[in-house]
């Protein structure tokens, strides 16, 4: 029998929830059952799959309060949980709307007049999704929904740190038998994820670089594709031509949303010498206005640190920075309030790239600011990282576009921050150690779950192969 996993409440620090991971043999059996059901799901056709997903969405809406409560208990924050549910529901509608056009197939002419080409797409039978704790619902379904519409069956292994949201999802799923057969969630930690990878045809993983490496290696052994969305250390560059009021507000939001627990968070800020002092004073003033969501979830904007280990990482980065000469202007400590770990928005200056806070993923509401003297220096500093997920540039449009093309990252927001969290049309790849595999944005997000098949049809009546006719 597998050992139960106790789950910590991020607001109280109490272990008030328990999950029991299935033994490996049950995970294998579940994979086999789900794979068998995929055949019927694919035969159902796109219209039938859309109908099933819409039924699931309506069942979730009926039990929305229970899902919200579960997400709040998982993450300790309310407004972001509400936004997460809204984003999930809208993504169902968006993919249902886009799928018919994206999955259309058509015959094509070829260079040989009597050879016709029919291009077909065949879904991977079983997709495994391993998702993280920072946005439990959204990141467990961001790959799941397009995979289901493509005709795949999906098994999701959510984070053992935030598993409570699964129960209301499954309650809703049980009302849609056609979908229930091809979508399920298995609870557990790393061992469960490892077993899942060994029994699926494609894996999607969102999480740390360290775990992502293990997932990639395990997928390679199975000879299956791995789509990895890993860590980030997103830079923001602010030029003299920037609107400082806009820049400080956008960067503050981009740094502290979900208490900075997002791979798209702004984690390092480079500001032109001439506006450096004015910029950080404005940023500090705005940061002071934000309050912790304590003692109630409605008390403020900044939720708790969800994962206990992350609180230790944030504290270590701050201590390392101060020991190396950084100056903290607000925030700067991990607070124990009611048993939960909290961190107020923190602005640092006198920072450099010898500090962890400028080079390693912090995953907290931390804003280290460093001046630069030339645009070339700013671009060099932004690219001085093992990560390349996304970035932001604040400047006149012409200057910003020129800089954006020089930054080694998959998505660049201009005069805003974290736009890919809201705009899903643009295809992007993660650069460097921030990930690998097809884009989870744009049309590619659905098409990557399909294998291409070329059907070549000879249309003339001759009995001889075409190369015979040409004297081969």
CORSUL-V466092 format. One record per helix or strand of 3 or more residues. SS is the DSSP state (alpha for helix, beta for strand). FROM is the first residue (numbers start at 1). TO is the last residue. If there is no record, write none. Layout:
ss=SS from=FROM to=TO
ss=SS from=FROM to=TO
This chain:
ss=beta from=4 to=8
ss=beta from=15 to=20
ss=alpha from=24 to=43
ss=alpha from=45 to=62
ss=alpha from=64 to=75
ss=alpha from=79 to=102
ss=beta from=107 to=109
ss=beta from=115 to=123
ss=beta from=126 to=130
ss=alpha from=136 to=141
ss=alpha from=144 to=150
ss=beta from=153 to=157
ss=alpha from=165 to=173
ss=alpha from=177 to=180
ss=beta from=183 to=185
ss=alpha from=190 to=197
ss=beta from=202 to=206
ss=alpha from=209 to=222
ss=beta from=225 to=229
ss=beta from=234 to=238
ss=alpha from=244 to=260
ss=beta from=266 to=272
ss=alpha from=273 to=289
ss=alpha from=308 to=323
ss=beta from=327 to=330
ss=beta from=334 to=337
ss=beta from=340 to=343
ss=beta from=346 to=349
ss=alpha from=356 to=359
ss=beta from=366 to=372
ss=alpha from=375 to=383
ss=beta from=390 to=394
ss=alpha from=397 to=404
ss=beta from=411 to=414
ss=alpha from=419 to=421
ss=alpha from=444 to=447
ss=beta from=450 to=458
ss=alpha from=466 to=469
